[in-house]
């Protein structure tokens, strides 16, 4: 499975117990804040609480252009186990 599929799976199966807030970092290094999102086959539509420097409140990005996702809510690592993460053996 390539990273495009991994990112799509993360957003498609995001659990209700984890707030849909954070930052998506593009492969060009741009940080994009989001407060909610919608998924599609190849593009993520993110909603922003505040507009960016161009006045935009919605951002569309291809899953293949996502480099990282930052979660802004303070939480214990154990809460991410519902997303498939586990402690190393």
LUMMI-590107 format. One record per residue: residue in three letters; x, y, z of N, C-alpha, C, O, CB in turn. Coordinates in pm, whole numbers, plus 32768, in hexadecimal, padded with zeros to 4 digits. Glycine has a CB too. Layout:
N
AlaXYZXYZXYZXYZXYZ...
***
This chain:
89
Unk80557F8B80008000800080008059807C800080B6808680507FA08000807AUnk803E80DA7FA7808F81547FA3805881BC80047FEC81A9803D8093818D7F14Unk80A182298018807B828E807A7FF682D080587FAD82F980B380E682F88084Unk7FD482DB7FD87F5283147FB27EE282C57FF47E858300802B7F4183147F18Unk7EE982427FEE7E8381EC802B7E8481F680C37E1B81F581037E99815A8000Unk7EFB81FF80FD7F05820C818E7EC1828D81BD7E73828B821D7F98820B81BBUnk7EDE82FD817A7EA0837B81A27E098377818E7DBE83A781E27EDC83F08152Unk7DDD833E81207D4C833381087D0B82E181787CA2830781AB7D2F82F1807EUnk7D498272819F7D14821E820B7D0F826882907CAF825882DB7D67819F8219Unk7D7582B882AD7D768305832A7CFC836083317CB5836283957DF883588336Unk7CE383AB82C67C74840982C77BEC83C582B97B8B83F282F67C86846E8258Unk7BE3835B826C7B638315825D7B3782CE82DC7AC082C182F57B6C82B181ECUnk7B9682A1832D7B73825583A67B9582A184267BA98263848F7BB981CE83A5Unk7B9C8324841F7BBC837784947B51836084FE7ADB837684E37BC5840F846DUnk7B76833485777B12831585DE7AD58393861B7B1483FC86217B5282C0864BUnk7A5A838586497A1383F486897A588421870A7A4984958733798283CC86A8Unk7AA383C887497AE383E887C97B5B844687BA7B8F8477881F7B108369880CUnk7B88845E87417BF884B887287BC4853186DB7B8B8521866F7C6B846F86D9Unk7BD785AA87117BA5862186CD7BDE862F86407C53861486287BC7869D871FUnk7B89865B85E37BB3866F85587BF086F985487BBF874C84FC7B3B865D84F6Unk7C5C871185917CA38790858E7D37877385847D6A871385BF7C8487E6860DUnk7D7C87C585387E0C87B5852E7E44880284BA7E0A8865848B7E3087248522Unk7EB687D3848B7EFB880F841A7F2287A283B77F4F873783DF7F78885D8448Unk7F0F87BD83397F44876782CF7FBD87B082957FB6882682767ED687488260Unk802B8768828780A3879F824B80B0876381C080B286E981AF8122878182A2Unk80B887BB815C80C3878C80D28153876680B281AF878780FD809187F7806FUnk81668722804381EC86FC8018824087767FF482BB876C7FEA81E4869F7FA1Unk81FF87EA7FDF824788667FC6826888B0804782A3891C804481F588C07F6CUnk8242887580BB826188AF813C81FB8913816E8212895381D582E588F18136Unk818B8922812A8123897F815580D0894181C480A588CE81B980CA89A880DFUnk80B8898D823080638961829F7FD6899382897FC28A0A8270809A89938328Unk7F75893982927EE9895D827E7E98892F82F67E8A88B6830D7EB1892081FBUnk7E64898D83437E13897083B87D8B893D838B7D56896A83257E0489EC8412Unk7D5188DD83D87CC988B083BB7C7C889D843D7CB5887884A47CCB882E8368Unk7BF988B584367BA288A284AA7B36883A848C7AE8881684E47B61892684D2Unk7B34880A84127ADC879D83E67B02877D83577B5387C4831A7A4287C583F3Unk7ACB871283207AED86EE82967A848692825B7A31865982A27B7686AB8290Unk7A8A868581D77A3B8623818C7A9C85D581347B01860C810979CA86678136Unk7A7D8557811A7AD4850180CA7A9584E580427A1B84EC80317AF1847D8113Unk7AEA84C57FE27ABF84937F607B28842F7F337B8784147F7C7AAB85077EF6Unk7B1883FA7EBC7B7483947E8B7C0583BD7E8A7C5C836F7EB17B4D836D7E04Unk7C2384377E5E7CAE84607E527CCF84E67E8F7D43850F7E8F7CD384637DC5Unk7C69852D7EC47C7F85B47EF87C4085C27F827BD3858F7F9C7C45861E7E98Unk7C8686067FDA7C558628805F7C2986BB805D7C75871280327CC3861080CCUnk7BAF86D7808B7B7B875F80967B7E878581297B398748817B7AEA876B805CUnk7BD087E9814B7BDF881281D67B98889681EE7B9888EF81987C74881D81FBUnk7B5B88A282637B18891C828E7B72896182F47BB0892083477A8A88FE82CAUnk7B7689E782EC7BC98A3683477B708A8F839C7B0B8AC2836C7C2F8A8B82F9Unk7B948AA2841B7B4A8AFF84737B638B8F844A7B088BE2844F7B738AEA8504Unk7BDD8BAC84237C028C3483FC7C3C8C30836F7C7A8BCD83497C678C728460Unk7C298C9A83217C5F8C9A82997CF78CA382987D358CD682F67C248D0E824AUnk7D338C71822D7DC38C7F821D7DE28D0C81E97D888D6081E27DFB8C1281BCUnk7E5D8D2681C67E878DAC819A7E438DD881197E458E4F80F87F1D8DB08188Unk7E078D7980D17DC08D9980557D298DA0806A7CDE8DB8800B7DE18D327FE9Unk7CFB8D8A80E47C6D8D8E81037C258D0980F27BAB8D0381017C2B8DF380AFUnk7C6E8C9F80D37C318C1C80BB7C118BD4813F7C628BD3819C7C8E8BC58066Unk7B9B8B9981447B718B4A81B97B678AB581997B578A6481F57AEB8B7D81ECUnk7B6F8A90811C7B6C8A0480F27BEB89E880A37C1A8A3D80577AEB89E4809CUnk7C22897280B67C9B8949806E7C8588BC80397C5A886480837D19894F80CBUnk7CA388A67FBA7CA188207F807D3187F87F637D7E88447F2A7C49881B7EFEUnk7D53877D7F8C7DDA874A7F747DD086B67F507D81866C7F8B7E36875E7FF1Unk7E1F868C7EEF7E2685FF7ECB7E6C85B17F397ECE85E07F737E6E85ED7E45Unk7E3B853A7F547E7B84E67FBA7F0F84CF7F997F6184C07FF37E3284607FC6Unk7F2F84CD7F187FB984B67EF08014852D7F0C808E85217F007FBD84957E5DUnk7FDA859F7F32802986177F51803B862D7FE7807C868D800F7FE986907F14Unk800385D48039800F85E180CB809285A280F880B2853080D77F97859F8114Unk80DF85F28145815E85C3817A8150859A820C818E8539823881C88630816CUnk80FF85E4825880EE85C982E7806A860283178030865B82D8816486038339Unk803B85CE83897FC4860383CC7FEB861C845D802385C4849F7F4985A083C1Unk7FCE8695848C7FE886B885177F6486C385607F0787048530803A873D8522Unk7F5C868485D47EE4868986277EFC86F286937F5F86EC86DC7EC385FB8667Unk7EA28753869C7EB687C286FA7E7A87A887847E9F87EC87E47E7C883F86C1Unk7E1F874A87917DE0872E88127E4086DE886A7E7B867D883C7D5A86E287FFUnk7E50870688EA7EA586B889457E5E8637896C7DF0863A89A37ECA870B89C4Unk7E9E85C689507E638543896E7ED184DF898B7F4284EE895D7E0A851188F9Unk7EAE847889D77F0A840989EF7F1883B8896F7EBA83AD89207ED883AF8A63Unk7F8E8380895A7FA6832C88E57F4682B688DC7F22828C886E803582F988E6Unk7F1D8282894D7EC4820D894F7E41822689047E0681C888CF7EA681E489DFUnk7E1482A288FE7D9782C188B87DA182A988227D3B829D87DE7D6F835288D3Unk7E1B82A387ED7E2F828E875E7E2F81FA87377E3A81D986C17EB182CD8733Unk7E2281A287997E1F8114877B7DA680F087277DAA808E86DC7E2180C387FBUnk7D38813C87317CC3812186DF7CDE813D864B7C93811185F47C4C81758710Unk7D4B818786307D7181A185A47DD6813A85707E09814685017DAC822E8597Unk7DF380D685C37E4F806C85997EDD807A85CC7F32802685AD7E5380688507Unk7EF880E2861B7F7F80F386517F8F809B86CC7F30808587177F9B81888674Unk8009806A86E180278014875380B4802A87818108805B873680117F82872FUnk80CF800587FC8156800F883481B07FAB87EC81827F4087C681567FF688CDUnk82307FCD87DA828C7F6E879B82A37EF587F4829B7EFD886F83127FB2877CUnk82BF7E8787B582D87E0A87FE83667E05882F838E7DA4886F82BA7D8F87A7
***
